């Protein structure tokens, strides 16, 4: 005891809310040594970030309260130190980077100023800090470091912003770096680059790295040891390989079983006339071509996945297809008619048949409407579907169909969890009895186990109702389990399309190969093999 | 940037033109100026002479055309009461109002920002609750009442401050003090609300993780982000004073543009009324432009 670099002992944190005390974490203990990578794995609400916040003195007291425990850094208890002493440790000895670097960088100061600030407040002179900033920016791979230092956060891409955060955190060569979901909102190839950068810097400086994540793939790629949290408590600790291959706790077993990318791949649906055929669809915003001529078919009862990184045009394709935005060219034939040439009245009819489910159910459900209002609104607009006296029974039926209960119809969206809200969004889409549902990153914001349940729901609805899905996603393992066919998009073009087996087992195009190599697998051994492959491709 | 300024200038020119039309014709609706200027028993001949002298016999549209032509040469006409160029009269009064507005708003801005920011740092604390209590009273208290109570208290009963005029520093204390109260209350509330949001933001969390001390977190990291809505309200309140703090200027006998406008309206001194409106409108246009520029200085994401 006492010889670890950072050690959390029996930490309990309680938040006093109007509804009574919430125990965010209870009796949590873990330790981190120099040169080690520890991962804290957990789903939302598991309390995985709370102990790190306590280490960084980021818990607001009140309403928070650290009700028990010690946090030893080099043997000294952080919790008994003064504010000023802790400030001298923050940023200098222990640094932290966060999810969503855009909101974590101050929008009104230049990035150079923000990186310099870390050094200046800990005693470096401004001119020295300025020179060091340029060196750091070059080190984290920002092009034109001198010019970049004068720019503002909004002028960088998501991956670059996380690099800036890393440069800021590593400015004073801290002994511990805490990374809270560092790659969660990033594209797979960018995620791989950021993780590689973190690993390289960690090896080089010998610091202890704590990664907080919900992603088994990140654990497999990075961690030596892993702590699994659920409901504010640690349920399991061990080496990454040990926890993956021989999970002891039922929760860990469930979590690993729910990880996507392990099931059988689809054999596809039988050859038939396409339900929907897109030919050479284009969309321009001014001079910028967001879609450069997209052609594909969608068969009845088929799940067609559209994968690609941000900016590839996959969401634009969905908007154009639903005519939320007008196409600049091309055709979309559905039941013998071109969707892009429909009159307003015909378009109104067609809207019934093609529905959409969005990424964030919290934002796509009006918080002021009850579940009954949300679902029955479809029939207010499309009166011919159902007479009013049958609405209640149908809402109840739909709720049961998506795995909720009839009595939920009088509640409001905020009374549901994220997964339940997405089920409500699906019920709302089903209310119009559509034939095609466009799912735009519909499961991306959900926890792994919830994600698996929603995918299962979508799959059973497809079989029951003969639906077709256009499944837009960036998460390749989910696509692998769920899709029949896959379209890979890049820069507004389709680079490759084929059956799910062909894409995952024998990708032809280099870009597809890169995407697959960058995607993370929950199995540490598979991940190690992929890393070797990635290195080979890089050479 | 340049095109933004030109666009704004054109837009303002159009609204100024509408203003000229509206004010000129509306003021004529209030009656024949000869009835006001000349005694009731003035002879018809005297009235005719007066009309001829000031061009009041011509059709209204001709008078308006003449007025516009003069305006184009920056000639606002003569003040009938004062027998001096109207513009000179107005600029003289406007200078007083400008000084009054500048001093008041400077004090308001600094105190509201400092107190509002500190209140936001510990929401619900004693300091926050005290500041909120007084700012709400300030924002809702009627200025004419405060002005009169202040005169009764400080001039009549205590004899500390003069009741009216502008001779010494002491003369300025009550007008500034009374004008201070409402904008201070309003701006403090906006600063507090905006700062609560800013202090709860993710970049403040980053700053804390870097080891930045509380004071720079409030005044360097959060404040600049919180300033945008605050500037809007500051501009709004400054405009209210520039427009003529009519009540306060009248009660304290302060020779500003608000008092001048009221006096000129009562005297049907149209030339002065029109000139005063044009000058304050121009001042408010310039101020709004400054506010837009302040936006882009404070927030690099805003570019015109």
Interface residues (C-beta under 8 A of the other chain):
Chain A: X56 X57 X58 X87 X88 X89 X90 X91 X92 X95 X96 X98 X100 X103 X104 X105 X106 X107 X108 X109 X110 X117 X118 X121 X122 X152 X154 X165 X168
Chain B: X201 X202 X203 X205 X206 X207 X208 X209 X210 X211 X212 X213 X216 X221 X224 X225 X298 X299 X300 X301
